[in-house]
Amino acid sequence: MERAGRDYMVLEAGPNRGREHIAADEDSAHLADPAQDPSFAPFLAQPGALYGPLSGYRRRVGGRSLYWRGICLRVEDDVLREWPVEVRRALLGTGDDPGLYARTEAALRTWCGGIQLTQARTATEQAMVKELAGLGYPAVPTPRAIRTLGQGRWEAYSPVADLPSERILTGHRVSGVRKRAGGGYSLVLDDGDGSTLDARHVVLCAGTVGNIELADGLLHGRSGEPRRYSLVDHVACGMLVVHSDGQHEAMESSVHAGFDAPSRSNLIVERQRHGEGVLLDAWTMGEQPPKATSTVLVGDATSIVLEPSARAALDAVRREQRNLLGELARRTGLTARFREEYVSFDEALAQAEARPGTAVVYDAGIGELDHESGGLALDGEHVDVSGQLREAPGVAVAGPCLFPRAGAANPSLTTLALAQYVVQRMH
Ligand SMILES: Cc1cc2nc3c(=O)[nH]c(=O)nc-3n(C[C@H](O)[C@H](O)[C@H](O)COP(=O)(O)OP(=O)(O)OC[C@H]3O[C@@H](n4cnc5c(N)ncnc54)[C@H](O)[C@@H]3O)c2cc1C
């Protein structure tokens, strides 16, 4: 908006706790853990089995852009082919136009100081790429929009870092958007006295669940039967190996070891310091398949459910992911301890610590990856191909909620590219 020269205000529910990325200061790196973060606020008033108590906002200026790890992957080509043609062309470019993916990557490269997003950041990363390539993996340093700051500190790009402070109103949770009789919209503020703020245009950027709730309230009010919206996260599992000694650097190392077709997942291998030793975390993250999407029910209170029939499709992904990790363990000569049932990260870490050198598998629950997307798909039931609500012209939407299908890639590169797409089409 700033670059488009538009007059705007950002309304943020939380406070301004500074706009520095959490990894830029070693005293705040622990905030990645929701349980230790005072800004963490669950999405749901009553968290359920999916999107449980670890799934939520980081309610502060900058939101999760101050927590993300900067991993930038494009949505896979075969998934983009299911997106509206206009959006796909805008992302991938046509003729002389390099497209929004390439432009966004170039802007992130510039922010990183002109280096490639896949530039190795540590000597360990370089060595891991060589080792994994030798084992037959198409390995590259994980593409990340990060700047290293020395002594293990780093920061990932945040679109709010440079917003002028006078554009941001903190402590202003928007509880509803209403059409005004004379045109434009009123934003209802959750400040106890029902005050409102009028605007000609509105861009909903309250996270996927928040955007769905605000759009639903605008389109349907709060009454009647709960309305249903589709939602996906990613399906992820990993394996942990603790080496009680070994070379370690202050900064974590991360390698993208390719996309695996059977599990429709990306494979990422990471090493980081763990006490006096090293923790190897190889994880695979795949698509929550279209036939296994979750449903957001928006009514008096929002809830998120999964049809029992979707479980089989999710289990099939997890099985393939275990095969992928098992093959990695085999190629690297690791003894692996894999269980079929769900194993939490903390449980796996405790087991890996008890048996140094043994690979132990873990799973992430649906909703725990902060990659929730969909619900307000571009050119779908509620949003047109330009990113505006069909029934509320002048209300645009930004965020991963716009994805018609998510694929396996981490969402933020596409989210940033689509934000440009939507702004360019606002009248
Ligand atoms: C630890 C961690 C690591 C991650 N790593 C990666 C990664 O490497 N790569 C990647 O692609 N993605 C990653 N992600 C995911 C990525 O950060 C999110 O997909 C992205 O930030 C979502 O952006 P958003 O704008 O939709 O939501 P948010 O970042 O959650 O922003 C929404 C903002 O709106 C505010 N808000 C909500 N409701 C209201 C309301 N009603 N009124 C006013 N304000 C409101 C919230 O307080 C928040 O500040 C990671 C996330 C986390 C937490």
The ligand as an SDF file (V2000), in Angstrom:
LIG
                    3D

 53 58  0  0  0  0  0  0  0  0999 V2000
    7.5590  -20.2180   14.2890 C   0  0  0  0  0  0  0  0  0  0  0  0
    6.9860  -20.0370   12.8990 C   0  0  0  0  0  0  0  0  0  0  0  0
    7.7700  -20.3620   11.7950 C   0  0  0  0  0  0  0  0  0  0  0  0
    7.2610  -20.1830   10.4960 C   0  0  0  0  0  0  0  0  0  0  0  0
    8.0940  -20.4130    9.4310 N   0  0  0  0  0  0  0  0  0  0  0  0
    7.6480  -20.2140    8.1730 C   0  0  0  0  0  0  0  0  0  0  0  0
    8.5280  -20.3610    7.0570 C   0  0  0  0  0  0  0  0  0  0  0  0
    9.7110  -20.6260    7.2020 O   0  0  0  0  0  0  0  0  0  0  0  0
    8.0100  -20.1710    5.7990 N   0  0  0  0  0  0  0  0  0  0  0  0
    6.7090  -19.8250    5.6060 C   0  0  0  0  0  0  0  0  0  0  0  0
    6.3150  -19.6760    4.4420 O   0  0  0  0  0  0  0  0  0  0  0  0
    5.8740  -19.6300    6.6470 N   0  0  0  0  0  0  0  0  0  0  0  0
    6.3030  -19.8150    7.9180 C   0  0  0  0  0  0  0  0  0  0  0  0
    5.4610  -19.5850    8.9920 N   0  0  0  0  0  0  0  0  0  0  0  0
    4.0610  -19.2380    8.7040 C   0  0  0  0  0  0  0  0  0  0  0  0
    3.8800  -17.7580    8.4070 C   0  0  0  0  0  0  0  0  0  0  0  0
    4.4750  -16.9850    9.4180 O   0  0  0  0  0  0  0  0  0  0  0  0
    2.3870  -17.4650    8.3070 C   0  0  0  0  0  0  0  0  0  0  0  0
    1.8480  -18.2290    7.2380 O   0  0  0  0  0  0  0  0  0  0  0  0
    2.0960  -16.0040    8.0010 C   0  0  0  0  0  0  0  0  0  0  0  0
    2.7190  -15.1330    8.8930 O   0  0  0  0  0  0  0  0  0  0  0  0
    0.5920  -15.7700    8.0570 C   0  0  0  0  0  0  0  0  0  0  0  0
    0.3670  -14.4270    7.7240 O   0  0  0  0  0  0  0  0  0  0  0  0
   -1.0310  -13.7460    7.9860 P   0  0  0  0  0  0  0  0  0  0  0  0
   -0.8650  -12.3150    7.6330 O   0  0  0  0  0  0  0  0  0  0  0  0
   -2.0860  -14.5490    7.3280 O   0  0  0  0  0  0  0  0  0  0  0  0
   -1.2890  -13.8990    9.5620 O   0  0  0  0  0  0  0  0  0  0  0  0
   -0.5200  -13.3450   10.8380 P   0  0  0  0  0  0  0  0  0  0  0  0
    0.9510  -13.2980   10.6150 O   0  0  0  0  0  0  0  0  0  0  0  0
   -1.0190  -14.1530   11.9870 O   0  0  0  0  0  0  0  0  0  0  0  0
   -1.0110  -11.8400   10.9750 O   0  0  0  0  0  0  0  0  0  0  0  0
   -2.3230  -11.5240   11.3620 C   0  0  0  0  0  0  0  0  0  0  0  0
   -2.2820  -10.2720   12.2340 C   0  0  0  0  0  0  0  0  0  0  0  0
   -3.6180   -9.7900   12.3760 O   0  0  0  0  0  0  0  0  0  0  0  0
   -3.8600   -9.5120   13.7350 C   0  0  0  0  0  0  0  0  0  0  0  0
   -5.3250   -9.7110   13.9180 N   0  0  0  0  0  0  0  0  0  0  0  0
   -5.9950  -10.8970   13.9270 C   0  0  0  0  0  0  0  0  0  0  0  0
   -7.3110  -10.6820   14.0450 N   0  0  0  0  0  0  0  0  0  0  0  0
   -7.4740   -9.3240   14.0980 C   0  0  0  0  0  0  0  0  0  0  0  0
   -8.6160   -8.4900   14.2090 C   0  0  0  0  0  0  0  0  0  0  0  0
   -9.8430   -8.9940   14.2720 N   0  0  0  0  0  0  0  0  0  0  0  0
   -8.4280   -7.1350   14.2520 N   0  0  0  0  0  0  0  0  0  0  0  0
   -7.1700   -6.6040   14.1740 C   0  0  0  0  0  0  0  0  0  0  0  0
   -6.0510   -7.3680   14.0630 N   0  0  0  0  0  0  0  0  0  0  0  0
   -6.2090   -8.7060   14.0240 C   0  0  0  0  0  0  0  0  0  0  0  0
   -3.0090  -10.4890   14.5180 C   0  0  0  0  0  0  0  0  0  0  0  0
   -2.7620  -10.0230   15.8280 O   0  0  0  0  0  0  0  0  0  0  0  0
   -1.7550  -10.5450   13.6550 C   0  0  0  0  0  0  0  0  0  0  0  0
   -0.8310   -9.5300   13.9960 O   0  0  0  0  0  0  0  0  0  0  0  0
    5.9360  -19.7210   10.2990 C   0  0  0  0  0  0  0  0  0  0  0  0
    5.1590  -19.3860   11.4200 C   0  0  0  0  0  0  0  0  0  0  0  0
    5.6750  -19.5380   12.7030 C   0  0  0  0  0  0  0  0  0  0  0  0
    4.8310  -19.1410   13.8880 C   0  0  0  0  0  0  0  0  0  0  0  0
  1  2  1  0
  2  3  1  0
  2 52  2  0
  3  4  2  0
  4  5  1  0
  4 50  1  0
  5  6  2  0
  6  7  1  0
  6 13  1  0
  7  8  2  0
  7  9  1  0
  9 10  1  0
 10 11  2  0
 10 12  1  0
 12 13  2  0
 13 14  1  0
 14 15  1  0
 14 50  1  0
 15 16  1  0
 16 17  1  0
 16 18  1  0
 18 19  1  0
 18 20  1  0
 20 21  1  0
 20 22  1  0
 22 23  1  0
 23 24  1  0
 24 25  2  0
 24 26  1  0
 24 27  1  0
 27 28  1  0
 28 29  2  0
 28 30  1  0
 28 31  1  0
 31 32  1  0
 32 33  1  0
 33 34  1  0
 33 48  1  0
 34 35  1  0
 35 36  1  0
 35 46  1  0
 36 37  1  0
 36 45  1  0
 37 38  2  0
 38 39  1  0
 39 40  1  0
 39 45  2  0
 40 41  1  0
 40 42  2  0
 42 43  1  0
 43 44  2  0
 44 45  1  0
 46 47  1  0
 46 48  1  0
 48 49  1  0
 50 51  2  0
 51 52  1  0
 52 53  1  0
M  END
$$$$
